[in-house]
Amino acid sequence: MTHESTAVGLASAYSNATTASGDWWRDAVIYQVYVRSFADSDGDGIGDLRGVRSRLPHLARLGVDAVWLTPFYVSPQADGGYDVADYRAVDPLFGDLADADELVRAAHELGLRVIVDVVPNHTSEQHPWFRAALAGEPGARERYLFRRGRGADGSLPPNDWESIFGGPAWTRVADGEWYLHLFAPEQPDLDWTHPEVTAEFDSVLRFWLDLGVDGFRIDVAHGMVKADGLPDIGRGAQATLIGAEPLPFFDQDGVHEIHRSWRRLLDSYEGARIGVAEAWAPSSERLALYVRPDELHQAFNFRFLNCPWDPAAMRTVIDESLSATTAVGAPTTWVLSNHDVVRHVTRYGGGPRGLARARAAAMLMLSLPGSAYLYQGEELGLPEVSDLPPASRQDPAFRRGRRQQIPAPAGAPAPGPGPAAPGIIAPRPGEPPTQPGAGIGNGPEADAGPAPEQPLAPQAHAPTQPQAGASTGPAPETQGQTGAGPAPEPQLPPQANDPTRPETGSGTGSQAGGPGAGTRPQAATDCGPAPEAQGQTGPEAEAGIGPQARACCGPQAETGAGAGPDLLTAPEAEGQDGLRDGCRVPIPWAGAEPPYGFGPAGSWLPQPPEWAGLSVAAQTGDPHSTLELYRAALELRRAMPGLGAPGAGPSPDPSGMRWLPSPDGVLLFTRPGFACTLNTRPEPVELPAPGRPVLSSAPVETDGRTVRLPPDSCTWWAF
């Protein structure tokens, strides 16, 4: 007989004991919503909180337990909202505080918990604290990491640290001091030894917990504490070292006291509020320190995401991950895609083979002990969009050589002339030297003379954002909304034509007295190393191996040379490749043409014409679709006691998981009443049937005694 891929019959709707007992996070399936690209309610081409709320029924039907929202706070959007100017207010680009409150309430009514991002390593340069620091307010710079430069005239950076986005991690301000930014210059790092920083973030967490959120995903949870003295590293290409070896700016022991303090705060609230660490560490054992019983509840397991399509490598990562977290009594997390990496359909080779492997990998992930994270659109089998036009890209690393000057505080002395500092971003070959006012810390000010006085002043908020993508013809009907005639012509953001042109930021109009917006070019990304350039070919790309499998703050990065006219070449750009926009293209909901129900008009990134067949509407009801496969897998995960959380019962492994002998290229393991087979080979494999098939990523042939596993497939069994 042939078992169809999503033919599932359930005897009962069993709920795992951990969910019922309150430890919901131990086996939760958490869905990441990249707010800009999920659903647009007002027709400006950018997703918003009302749009998210309108699509919550999709997530409830999918069967996830919680929603993680990327930042929606007041921000100039220099890094997609990960440059926060006001942590207690919603940016008008995404709505207002009432929208956030209504979203949380609506999610809870549907049985969904809500996790929000918090960004504690750095603020926006438009945060009131940093504006005060530049204005020379007494003591204001002590909240950040300002230092005098090296060299006789202080014209050299304080140390050799490099930005994750490429170039130096230091920018010089008008009076000659330098400030640290491990990411973009618009994201100055905070000094967590300052008591006001600690008190402020305690207050921020309480603000959102009081509003009803169920937890926080902590951005750069490994970065808040730096080594004493800020020592040199002594080598370049530092982004490639993250997660591979110790670094003085990441994974310092001091971060754990911060997380212990936050755990005490979270535990003071009812309802099992959780903290999730986005942390990179050199080993599974170091990562497990973040989830000790008195620290955070979860930490992202990027090793699984980066694992190639190889059964031995997968088994090693699974075993080491489970061993490390079990040793501290924490669950392991599993993730295949997020907003910083090439989508796993493409990482696994693209096309039919990539999709087959992605479906199988998802089933493997959902069968493992612990908690799983899904990235929006992966349930549709979306591939990476590898051919976005340069004009539409908004990743800040894409234009990292085009730095703007931070205005000098009124009356502040300009740094004296001096030689260009080694390692600072320089003009590309064939370009004229940077003009006055085009950047700080890159040497040209030596020739340009003193910087003009440009006092910082609040800017008016631009409530309507330009659209980078367009729909062709009338917008298709969406759930609860209809198109209103032809979509307007798309307006590219100003930086599309001139990457050095400033644009009024979107981070103003704070409901809580937030600061005004900045004047940085808009961008839409998070922190951390980006995936390799899309469209990579060859055996490494086909196997899911290599630099394209990068996660935020991941261990690998390249120079980005040759990836586009706006990218620097080595050695100026030894950071991300700047191509993370390809995984952030707004997802399709319904209709035959863009924007596929994303909103009433266009989308901020253009959607491919072939996505019509991948929309939620197109896949719903098709038993062979990727969407129905995910729905069936999540339903079974809830129904079968042996899935999800660590199981009880006799087993040498606390997770209740045992590996069984299997042919080359095949993984076979059991959990109580359950078995999983993964065939990574490009041809079918026969073996004794380990039970009754209940779900398969591809049709499985079995006579009840033996089974013929399809190539690049995963099958679940009950016994």
LOTI-705047 format. One line per field, with one value per residue (C-alpha): chain; z, y, x. Coordinates in Angstrom, 3 decimals. Each point is the difference from the previous one (the first is absolute). Layout:
<atoms>
chain	c(A  ...)
z	c(Z  ...)
y	c(Y  ...)
x	c(X  ...)
</atoms>
This chain:
<atoms>
chain	c(A  A  A  A  A  A  A  A  A  A  A  A  A  A  A  A  A  A  A  A  A  A  A  A  A  A  A  A  A  A  A  A  A  A  A  A  A  A  A  A  A  A  A  A  A  A  A  A  A  A  A  A  A  A  A  A  A  A  A  A  A  A  A  A  A  A  A  A  A  A  A  A  A  A  A  A  A  A  A  A  A  A  A  A  A  A  A  A  A  A  A  A  A  A  A  A  A  A  A  A  A  A  A  A  A  A  A  A  A  A  A  A  A  A  A  A  A  A  A  A  A  A  A  A  A  A  A  A  A  A  A  A  A  A  A  A  A  A  A  A  A  A  A  A  A  A  A  A  A  A  A  A  A  A  A  A  A  A  A  A  A  A  A  A  A  A  A  A  A  A  A  A  A  A  A  A  A  A  A  A  A  A  A  A  A  A  A  A  A  A  A  A  A  A  A  A  A  A  A  A  A  A  A  A  A  A  A  A  A  A  A  A  A  A  A  A  A  A  A  A  A  A  A  A  A  A  A  A  A  A  A  A  A  A  A  A  A  A  A  A  A  A  A  A  A  A  A  A  A  A  A  A  A  A  A  A  A  A  A  A  A  A  A  A  A  A  A  A  A  A  A  A  A  A  A  A  A  A  A  A  A  A  A  A  A  A  A  A  A  A  A  A  A  A  A  A  A  A  A  A  A  A  A  A  A  A  A  A  A  A  A  A  A  A  A  A  A  A  A  A  A  A  A  A  A  A  A  A  A  A  A  A  A  A  A  A  A  A  A  A  A  A  A  A  A  A  A  A  A  A  A  A  A  A  A  A  A  A  A  A  A  A  A  A  A  A  A  A  A  A  A  A  A  A  A  A  A  A  A  A  A  A  A  A  A  A  A  A  A  A  A  A  A  A  A  A  A  A  A  A  A  A  A  A  A  A  A  A  A  A  A  A  A  A  A  A  A  A  A  A  A  A  A  A  A  A  A  A  A  A  A  A  A  A  A  A  A  A  A  A  A  A  A  A  A  A  A  A  A  A  A  A  A  A  A  A  A  A  A  A  A  A  A  A  A  A  A  A  A  A  A  A  A  A  A  A  A  A  A  A  A  A  A  A  A  A  A  A  A  A  A  A  A  A  A  A  A  A  A  A  A  A  A  A  A  A  A  A  A  A  A  A  A  A  A  A  A  A  A  A  A  A  A  A  A  A  A  A  A  A  A  A  A  A  A  A  A  A  A  A  A  A  A  A  A  A  A  A  A  A  A  A  A  A  A  A  A  A  A  A  A  A  A  A  A  A  A  A  A  A  A  A  A  A  A  A  A  A  A  A  A  A  A  A  A  A  A  A  A  A  A  A  A  A  A  A  A  A  A  A  A  A  A  A  A  A  A  A  A  A  A  A  A  A  A  A  A  A  A  A  A  A  A  A  A  A  A  A  A  A  A  A  A  A  A  A  A  A  A  A  A  A  A  A  A  A  A  A  A  A  A  A  A  A  A  A  A  A  A  A  A  A  A  A  A  A  A  A  A  A  A  A  A  A  A  A  A  A  A  A  A  A  A  A  A  A  A  A  A  A  A  A  A  A  A  A  A  A  A  A  A  A  A  A  A  A  A  A  A  A  A  A  A  A  A  A  A  A  A)
z	c(0.000  -0.449  2.959  -1.189  1.439  2.082  0.503  3.770  2.248  3.691  2.696  2.480  0.510  2.640  1.636  1.265  3.755  0.072  -1.743  2.461  2.977  -0.949  -1.384  -3.436  -1.309  0.381  -3.094  -1.583  -3.728  -0.372  -3.250  -0.877  -1.542  -1.828  0.442  -3.098  -2.249  1.538  -0.783  -0.887  1.231  -1.265  -3.540  0.513  -1.125  3.446  2.448  3.296  3.273  -1.235  -2.931  2.352  2.095  -3.075  -0.886  3.449  -0.968  -2.547  2.792  2.249  -2.806  -0.760  3.555  1.516  3.692  -0.041  -2.243  0.117  -1.361  -1.343  1.276  -0.517  2.295  -0.917  -2.208  -2.902  -1.668  -0.754  0.807  -0.415  3.460  1.837  0.556  2.674  0.855  2.452  1.579  1.412  -3.132  -3.342  -3.118  -2.048  -2.920  1.787  1.890  3.563  3.531  -0.199  -3.005  2.005  2.890  -2.297  -1.754  3.301  1.118  -3.326  0.068  3.514  -1.007  -2.701  2.455  -1.349  2.199  -1.090  0.206  -0.935  -0.805  2.426  -1.193  3.007  -1.541  -1.769  -0.624  -2.986  -0.428  0.263  3.508  2.465  1.898  -3.023  -1.136  3.460  -0.252  -3.264  1.395  2.831  2.862  3.165  0.607  -3.083  -1.755  2.945  -1.098  -3.229  -0.836  -0.944  -0.009  -1.055  -3.138  -0.241  -1.514  0.824  -1.211  0.852  -3.669  0.254  1.327  3.650  -1.015  -3.032  0.378  -3.198  -0.585  -0.847  -2.962  -1.246  0.702  3.437  3.072  0.956  -1.272  0.896  1.022  -0.440  3.203  -0.799  2.183  -1.438  0.830  -0.373  -2.304  -0.596  -2.727  -2.024  0.994  0.647  2.800  2.820  2.601  3.557  3.017  2.215  2.952  0.384  2.540  -2.042  -2.880  2.256  1.559  -3.372  -1.466  3.130  -0.510  -3.713  0.679  2.647  -2.382  -2.558  2.572  1.516  -3.471  -0.074  -2.150  0.844  -0.422  -1.793  -2.699  1.093  -2.921  0.270  3.457  -0.029  -0.700  2.834  1.955  -1.471  1.337  2.430  -1.762  -3.433  -1.157  -3.628  -1.822  -2.199  -3.227  -2.560  -1.507  3.540  -1.102  -1.121  3.561  1.683  1.544  -0.932  2.589  3.016  -0.780  2.442  -1.062  0.022  2.472  3.002  3.359  1.244  -2.217  2.184  2.991  -2.228  -1.084  3.589  0.942  -2.873  0.936  3.483  -1.589  -2.362  2.821  1.980  -2.569  -0.300  -3.040  -0.767  -1.747  -1.792  -1.258  -3.209  -0.687  -3.453  0.986  -1.780  1.956  -1.014  1.176  0.936  3.614  0.011  -1.592  2.670  2.667  -1.215  0.899  3.442  2.454  1.287  -3.403  -3.222  -1.137  -3.543  -2.266  -3.776  -1.285  -3.195  -0.401  -1.241  -2.519  -1.292  -0.270  -3.541  -1.618  1.442  2.443  2.000  0.492  0.935  2.563  1.541  0.350  1.434  2.542  1.122  0.259  2.068  2.222  0.771  0.836  1.882  2.259  1.210  -0.031  -2.975  -3.265  -3.310  -2.757  -3.708  -2.904  -3.771  -1.212  1.291  -1.228  -0.230  -2.067  -3.447  0.138  0.423  -3.221  -1.825  2.394  -0.672  -3.744  -1.203  -2.476  0.571  1.805  2.340  0.787  0.625  2.404  1.718  0.604  1.389  2.209  1.432  0.968  1.563  1.995  1.228  1.193  2.234  3.764  0.930  -1.605  -3.704  -1.735  -3.382  -2.184  -1.801  -3.456  0.584  0.403  -3.619  -1.232  -1.057  -1.619  0.333  -2.381  -1.593  -2.693  1.880  -1.806  1.821  0.176  2.244  2.482  3.506  1.931  1.633  -0.768  -3.686  0.042  2.896  -1.838  -0.177  3.510  0.932  2.449  3.469  0.477  2.385  3.130  -0.165  1.138  0.159  -1.319  -3.068  0.061  -1.310  -3.337  -0.102  -2.135  -0.935  2.543  -1.223  -0.385  -0.291  -3.010  -2.967  -3.443  -2.475  -2.927  -2.603  2.397  1.097  3.652  2.287  0.127  3.219  2.126  -1.624  2.879  3.257  0.785  -3.578  -0.449  -2.438  2.739  0.099  -3.374  0.426  3.031  3.021  -0.223  -0.239  3.031  -0.431  3.241  0.453  -0.271  -0.062  -3.473  -1.101  -0.352  -3.452  0.614  -3.551  -1.071  -3.628  -1.633  -1.595  -1.600  -2.221  -0.879  -3.643  -0.564  2.627  3.426  0.587  2.565  3.433  3.051  1.241  -2.550  -3.721  -2.485  -0.891  -3.620  -1.500  2.404  -0.006  -1.718  2.421  1.395  0.712  3.183  -0.506  0.711  -2.924  -2.379  2.295  2.871  1.721  0.002  3.472  0.525  2.776  2.392  1.262  3.666  1.366  1.451  3.092  2.136  3.019  -0.642  -2.273  -1.961  -3.471  -3.042  -1.517  -3.532  -0.956  -3.124  0.672  0.389  1.127  1.773  3.313  1.521  -0.896  -2.878  -3.161  -2.297  -3.007  -3.229  -1.372  -3.070  1.030  -1.952  0.216  2.359  3.164  -0.800  -1.034  3.208  2.250  0.979  0.396  0.571  -1.338  3.129  2.310  2.889  1.819  1.564  -1.545  -0.274  -3.659  -2.120  -3.201  -1.626  -2.421  -2.812  -3.373  1.373  -1.416  -0.879  3.473  1.860  1.060  -0.792  2.462  2.304  0.615  0.202  2.193  1.454  -1.323  -3.693  0.299  -1.783  2.774  -1.741  -2.040  2.971  0.995  -3.088  1.127  0.026  -2.355  1.369  -3.034  -3.580  -3.391  0.035  2.449  2.722  0.490  2.743  2.024  0.009  -2.096  -2.091  -0.655  2.251  1.246  -1.706  -3.352  0.040  -2.746  -2.558  0.639  3.620  -0.997  0.314  3.417  1.732  3.056  -2.040  -2.803  2.376  2.388  -0.547  -2.211  1.900  -1.704  0.706  2.402  1.992  0.619  0.890  2.717  1.264  0.206  1.695  2.635  0.624  0.464  2.212  2.391  -0.318  0.552  3.574  -1.232  -1.832  1.171  3.547  1.554  0.568  3.077  0.190  -0.149  -2.106  0.560  -1.503  2.052  -3.270  -0.618  -3.290  -1.307  -3.207  -1.796  -2.630  -3.524  -3.538  -1.158  -0.641  2.266  3.533  2.143  3.572  2.332  2.767  2.115  -2.451  -2.924  -2.612  -2.559  -3.173  -2.094  -3.362  -1.167  -3.045  -3.566  -0.584  1.839  2.891  1.233  3.665  2.471  0.818  3.548  0.517  -1.607  -2.153  1.177  -1.977  -2.778  -1.928  -3.176  -0.844  1.707  -1.280  2.677  0.325  3.794  0.326  -2.157  -1.212  -3.033  1.151  -2.760  -0.576  2.108  2.204  3.610  1.354  3.415  1.399  2.871  1.840)
y	c(0.000  3.607  2.338  3.520  2.793  1.684  -2.672  0.238  -1.432  0.819  -1.885  2.890  3.484  -0.717  2.956  -0.545  -0.010  2.795  2.357  -0.820  0.407  3.497  -0.787  0.738  1.212  -3.378  -1.448  3.106  0.635  3.731  1.860  2.975  2.934  2.486  2.819  1.997  -2.987  -1.807  2.030  3.648  1.519  3.586  -0.292  1.568  -3.208  -0.751  -2.537  1.253  -1.150  0.194  -2.146  -2.565  -0.032  -0.621  -3.084  -1.590  -2.550  -1.425  -0.635  -1.535  -2.324  -0.834  -1.292  2.059  0.879  3.480  2.933  1.834  3.560  1.820  3.588  2.449  2.731  3.612  -0.117  1.833  -3.438  0.067  -3.724  -1.105  1.112  -1.516  3.580  1.038  3.637  -0.624  -3.422  0.791  1.210  -1.411  1.608  1.574  -2.049  -3.035  1.557  1.205  -1.336  -0.792  -2.245  -1.876  -0.459  -1.241  -2.406  -1.583  -0.338  -1.494  -2.500  -1.106  -0.506  -2.392  -1.866  1.539  1.484  3.077  0.502  3.349  1.032  2.012  1.589  0.607  0.035  3.333  2.816  2.189  3.042  1.888  -1.305  2.922  -1.389  0.026  3.406  1.271  -1.650  1.786  3.282  -0.178  -0.496  -0.798  -3.745  -0.915  -1.721  -2.321  -1.988  -0.903  -1.108  3.229  -0.051  2.198  -1.122  -1.340  1.788  3.364  1.878  -2.683  -0.594  -3.798  -2.120  -1.077  -3.651  -2.288  -1.217  -0.300  0.546  -3.054  2.022  0.634  2.702  1.163  -0.285  3.599  3.350  3.316  2.908  3.698  0.580  -2.807  -2.827  -3.329  -2.130  -3.769  -1.549  -3.728  0.372  3.123  3.452  0.876  -2.631  1.138  -2.681  0.561  -0.340  -2.566  0.835  3.228  -0.399  2.189  -2.465  -2.894  1.951  1.189  -3.467  -1.372  2.728  -0.795  -3.699  0.815  2.374  -2.752  -2.717  2.245  0.335  -3.794  -1.371  -3.514  0.449  1.538  -1.059  1.690  1.356  -0.489  -1.522  -0.879  3.530  2.373  -0.480  0.634  -1.163  2.347  2.451  -0.728  -1.930  -0.357  -3.216  0.086  -1.200  1.058  -1.558  -0.214  -0.717  -3.421  -0.778  0.499  -3.229  -1.697  1.344  2.344  3.718  2.911  1.553  -3.104  -2.775  1.585  -1.566  3.267  -0.339  -2.812  2.248  2.167  -3.032  -1.230  3.365  -0.180  -3.547  1.240  2.770  -2.395  -2.437  2.799  0.033  -2.584  -2.197  -1.411  3.027  -0.998  1.342  -1.319  0.687  0.775  -0.989  -1.234  -1.936  -2.031  -3.304  -1.657  -0.033  3.775  0.537  -2.175  2.447  2.446  -2.447  -1.134  -0.275  3.553  1.625  0.087  -2.610  -0.589  0.791  -0.279  -3.040  1.335  -3.070  -1.923  2.740  -0.002  -3.775  -1.376  -2.583  -2.837  -2.610  -0.354  3.760  0.235  -2.775  1.606  3.373  -1.587  -2.086  2.812  2.479  -2.329  -0.968  3.594  1.208  -3.152  0.556  3.282  -1.158  2.118  -0.842  0.166  2.263  -0.764  2.423  -0.198  3.565  3.547  3.583  -0.039  -3.100  -1.375  -1.975  -3.689  -1.014  1.853  -1.045  -3.635  0.462  1.786  -1.278  -3.318  -1.550  2.963  -0.039  -3.766  0.351  3.015  -1.918  -2.953  2.210  1.687  -3.356  -1.047  3.245  -0.351  -3.559  0.886  0.592  3.647  3.149  0.907  3.383  0.574  3.016  1.577  -1.457  -3.215  -1.756  1.040  -1.381  3.452  0.148  2.852  2.896  0.197  2.613  3.086  3.191  1.944  3.042  -1.842  -1.450  1.441  -2.125  2.553  -2.167  0.273  3.684  -0.089  2.087  2.933  1.363  3.311  2.436  0.241  3.706  1.756  1.478  3.773  1.591  -3.264  0.162  -2.055  -2.513  1.397  -1.067  -3.141  -3.019  -2.431  -2.761  -3.451  -2.338  2.756  -0.188  1.693  0.966  -2.842  -0.137  2.582  2.113  3.505  0.519  0.283  3.531  1.982  -1.185  -3.423  -2.007  0.094  -2.035  -0.815  2.491  2.548  2.528  0.452  1.665  1.501  2.117  0.394  -1.518  2.534  0.479  -1.962  -0.117  -3.028  0.894  -2.098  -0.760  -0.247  -3.541  -1.236  -2.176  -1.305  -2.025  -0.419  -3.351  -1.926  -2.648  0.280  -1.904  -0.301  0.909  -0.131  -1.324  -3.457  -0.525  -0.914  -1.374  2.774  2.562  0.630  1.856  3.509  0.239  0.012  0.134  3.269  0.166  -1.070  2.668  -1.158  1.260  2.931  -2.088  -2.234  2.649  1.664  -2.163  3.038  1.997  0.293  -0.828  1.176  -2.923  -1.600  0.078  2.922  0.699  -2.081  -0.590  0.029  3.152  -1.681  1.813  1.351  -1.939  -0.072  0.680  -3.309  -1.981  -2.582  -3.579  -3.148  -2.418  -1.392  -0.455  -2.745  -1.575  -0.348  -2.974  -0.447  1.658  -1.540  -2.115  -1.864  -3.174  -3.049  -2.945  2.057  1.916  -3.190  -1.743  2.897  0.368  3.100  3.684  0.312  -1.726  2.914  1.209  3.311  0.644  -3.282  -1.369  0.698  3.111  1.099  3.196  0.320  0.827  -0.046  -0.230  3.291  3.521  1.310  -2.526  0.602  -2.467  -1.513  1.048  2.860  -2.272  -2.897  -0.528  -0.983  -0.280  2.259  -2.318  -0.888  1.626  -3.173  -1.843  3.018  0.362  0.312  -3.322  -0.867  -0.473  -0.205  1.113  -0.453  2.908  2.133  1.023  -3.271  1.365  1.405  3.320  2.257  1.307  -0.986  -1.419  1.528  -2.768  -1.391  -3.479  -2.543  -0.719  -3.740  0.390  -0.099  -3.794  0.172  2.219  -1.085  -0.073  -2.059  -2.635  -0.296  -3.294  -1.528  -3.144  0.065  3.662  1.109  1.998  -3.060  -2.021  2.536  0.065  -3.795  -0.196  2.544  -1.772  -3.312  1.607  0.972  -3.315  -2.459  -0.188  -0.995  3.291  3.479  0.155  -2.521  -3.172  -2.117  -3.719  -2.376  1.339  0.643  3.452  2.487  1.173  -3.474  -0.090  -2.976  -0.377  -3.327  -1.618  1.162  -0.152  2.535  3.356  -0.730  1.176  -2.079  0.806  -0.759  1.792  -1.484  -1.477  1.804  -0.461  2.352  -0.917  2.504  -1.047  2.510  -2.021  0.981  -3.458  -2.149  -2.208  -3.192  -1.053  -1.781  2.137  1.358  0.297  1.422  3.102  3.022  2.823  0.282  2.874  -2.113  -3.045  -3.130  -3.556  -2.657  -3.451  0.197  -1.989  2.000  3.580  1.722  3.475  2.637  2.049  3.135  -0.819  -0.350  -2.322  -0.220  -3.345  -1.107  -3.289)
x	c(0.000  1.025  -0.347  -0.815  2.070  -2.694  -2.653  -0.327  -2.676  0.051  -1.852  0.071  1.348  2.613  1.739  3.521  0.307  2.538  -2.408  -2.741  2.320  1.146  3.451  -1.388  3.331  1.706  -1.659  -1.536  -0.040  0.655  -0.669  2.183  -1.858  2.218  -2.490  0.994  -0.703  -2.960  -3.136  -0.665  -3.268  0.293  1.363  3.411  1.712  1.442  -1.378  -1.405  -1.538  -3.595  1.023  1.524  -3.159  -2.155  2.063  0.157  -2.686  2.452  2.515  -2.646  -1.077  3.620  0.285  2.825  0.121  1.484  0.882  3.319  -0.192  3.046  0.482  -2.848  1.328  0.685  3.081  1.646  0.068  3.712  0.035  -3.594  -1.029  2.959  1.138  -2.497  -0.642  -2.851  -0.500  -3.445  -1.759  -1.120  1.401  -2.831  1.308  -1.495  -2.911  -0.282  -0.024  -3.707  0.705  2.630  -2.408  -2.780  2.381  1.055  -3.616  -1.088  2.866  -0.877  -3.640  1.240  2.224  3.206  2.698  1.960  3.763  1.520  3.534  2.081  3.248  2.279  3.479  -0.435  -2.456  -0.674  2.193  -3.315  -0.690  -0.202  2.977  2.282  -1.221  0.870  3.409  0.765  -1.292  2.524  -2.442  1.993  0.199  -2.011  2.894  0.517  -3.045  1.823  3.519  1.751  3.801  2.890  1.756  3.516  2.951  1.501  -3.069  -2.588  -0.751  0.240  -2.902  0.294  0.516  -0.131  -3.576  -2.037  -3.696  -2.076  -1.244  3.547  2.571  1.136  -2.203  0.812  -1.215  1.627  -2.205  0.612  1.971  2.448  -1.325  -1.046  -3.053  -0.390  -2.600  0.327  -2.608  -0.901  1.307  -3.649  -0.027  2.315  0.759  -1.162  2.286  -1.684  2.226  -2.000  -2.852  -2.362  0.194  -0.986  -2.858  -1.298  -0.302  -1.640  -2.585  -0.374  -0.593  -2.595  -1.782  -0.623  -0.647  -2.672  -1.524  -0.281  2.814  1.142  3.724  2.935  2.383  3.227  1.968  3.790  -0.441  3.691  1.238  -0.893  3.240  3.441  3.358  1.710  2.271  -1.532  3.097  1.052  -0.832  3.092  -1.557  -2.557  -3.122  -1.367  -3.559  1.224  1.122  -3.377  -1.196  3.264  2.445  0.012  -0.242  0.340  -3.311  -2.236  -0.885  1.696  -0.862  -1.473  -3.087  -1.295  -0.618  -2.211  -1.981  -0.339  -1.440  -2.469  -1.015  -0.901  -2.045  -1.789  -0.750  -1.661  -2.822  -2.739  -0.407  3.466  1.518  3.200  3.314  1.581  3.676  1.279  3.503  3.092  2.571  3.062  -1.520  -3.272  1.185  0.542  -3.418  -1.623  1.180  -2.654  -2.784  1.075  -2.923  0.458  0.579  -2.012  -2.494  1.260  2.943  0.011  1.836  1.556  2.207  -3.024  -0.820  3.563  0.204  0.524  -2.264  2.034  -1.346  3.222  0.273  -3.668  0.284  3.072  -1.710  -3.142  1.924  2.286  -2.865  -2.164  2.915  0.950  -3.503  -0.987  3.005  -1.535  -3.624  -1.053  -1.741  1.825  -1.281  0.020  -0.217  0.551  -0.604  -0.360  0.157  3.809  0.689  -0.696  -3.250  0.682  -1.768  2.783  2.760  -0.849  0.469  -3.127  -2.567  -1.797  2.967  0.380  -3.709  0.010  2.917  -1.573  -3.236  1.940  2.187  -3.098  -1.472  3.302  0.126  -3.579  0.634  2.952  -0.285  -0.371  -1.357  -0.069  0.022  -1.637  0.735  -2.914  -0.511  1.907  -3.348  -0.624  3.319  1.167  3.453  2.467  -0.595  3.426  -0.556  -1.168  1.034  2.722  -2.270  -2.471  2.484  -0.021  2.486  2.348  3.010  -0.867  0.961  2.389  2.580  -2.406  0.173  -1.511  1.460  -1.448  -0.731  2.314  -1.560  -0.248  3.233  1.934  3.569  0.748  2.847  3.221  1.404  2.021  0.782  -2.729  -0.268  0.980  -2.948  -2.582  -2.294  1.653  -1.303  -0.298  2.362  -0.936  -2.064  0.933  0.833  -2.997  -1.319  -0.279  -2.869  -0.164  1.411  1.869  3.046  0.897  2.764  -1.441  -0.619  3.737  -0.230  -3.422  0.778  -2.247  -3.458  -2.798  -2.177  -3.206  -1.948  -2.183  -3.653  -3.162  -1.286  -3.592  -1.227  -0.884  -3.068  -0.227  2.981  1.058  -0.567  2.787  -2.202  -3.003  -3.106  -0.924  -3.613  -2.701  0.931  -1.465  -2.673  1.213  -1.718  -2.216  1.154  -0.278  2.092  -1.023  0.962  3.448  2.899  1.948  3.320  2.718  2.259  3.496  1.577  2.364  3.064  -0.903  1.261  2.495  1.288  1.475  -3.219  -1.543  -3.628  -2.222  -0.179  -3.130  0.798  -1.938  -3.397  0.653  -3.030  2.218  1.918  2.528  2.661  -0.231  1.032  3.417  1.045  1.502  -0.798  -2.675  1.076  -1.624  2.251  1.038  3.411  2.440  1.805  -2.002  -0.310  2.199  -1.046  -3.155  0.129  3.140  0.480  2.189  0.159  0.203  -3.167  -1.790  0.908  -0.872  3.636  2.035  -0.363  -3.534  -1.306  0.679  -2.060  -0.078  3.387  1.086  3.477  0.585  0.122  1.607  1.054  -2.856  2.394  -1.616  -3.530  -1.192  0.999  -0.743  2.125  3.542  2.729  2.442  1.503  -2.433  -3.038  1.048  -3.440  -3.392  -0.719  -3.037  -2.419  -2.431  -2.963  -0.575  -1.540  -2.109  -2.162  -3.656  -1.793  -2.889  -3.514  -2.293  -0.457  1.590  2.416  2.005  -0.489  -1.953  -2.230  2.893  -1.856  -2.205  2.908  3.624  2.704  3.235  1.970  -1.206  -1.545  0.763  -2.738  0.275  -1.153  -3.689  0.051  1.682  -2.556  -1.966  -3.190  1.557  1.390  -2.919  -1.825  2.703  1.110  3.395  0.787  2.678  -2.552  -2.173  3.097  0.884  -3.586  -0.083  3.397  -0.971  -3.305  1.796  2.613  -2.771  -1.828  2.867  1.314  3.456  0.586  0.898  1.279  2.411  -1.960  -0.391  0.487  2.958  2.838  3.693  -0.571  -2.099  -1.538  -1.407  1.878  2.010  1.966  -0.457  2.243  -0.810  1.426  2.570  -1.596  -2.972  -0.748  -2.369  -0.950  -2.864  -1.810  -2.798  -2.502  1.597  2.725  1.535  1.897  1.951  1.410  2.622  1.004  -1.008  -1.502  -2.587  1.102  -1.693  -0.036  -2.291  -3.034  0.431  -3.762  -3.108  0.644  -1.971  1.617  2.540  1.546  -0.337  -2.130  1.348  -0.414  -0.419  -1.528  0.020  3.243  2.422  -0.001  1.454  1.013  -0.052  3.167  0.443  -2.977  -1.085  -2.702  -1.645  -1.129  -2.219  0.423)
</atoms>
